[in-house]
């Protein structure tokens, strides 16, 4: 099964642009519109990449990312997706993105080619290893 790319964006326009760009390139995409939809999407089998766009309309990007971290922590280690975070340059949101476990951080402005290359790179990376029991 083709892995799913889940696009989570605080800004509707950013979500639609990312979803459309990925779908036109043939990717399987889920773009939840609410926190409840996001939780369901993250817990579906086949999640490969989580794209998180922390946009300018939301002044509280670090809390947004912390909430996502709580949802990701509930997944088994082998189901953890690769994470790409798009930021506007807010240092606190960048620290929160690192705590989220972002594999790639992109800063605006960015080109569609840069975005697609980053997603493709994450899809080629191996799954995270399972935690070793002590």
Steps between C-alpha positions, in 0.01 A plus 500: 500500500621846409578703814268786582619857542296682763498879461419694815481876461354772716429707190236362261672646193836343591330163556321512163816604313710222656226239447449601136873509424555154648194346331598637158831317544317174568540482878231356726398792724276554800442862606300503824310819581457464876694372799274193522556426128874543553501247786314249281734558204812456713372168636406349160733227371734604222601844624833577336557874531338763717525847344435772757462857379520754781379813327487866576126510577558305822708683759524185714693258279701349787182390683363361175816290457496388864146371453610299198789355702251359752314323219819363346619374838198267510620317185721192522863578406477312169195707398668836560491702177777712362422865573545809285421838657458823304561814709501877468819536701356527853779375732257354757310310232833372367592365846155340523555343156821340627313367804236362262776297338510683168724327247503806273427866576422728208475876531283728290522601231552161337450372150267217401807309377672534838185380678451198269867403518484503879187282507654254252816484712297419813304228319829332405632500856458177695239477774616597846637202689294341774599594854717242674355370825729539799 
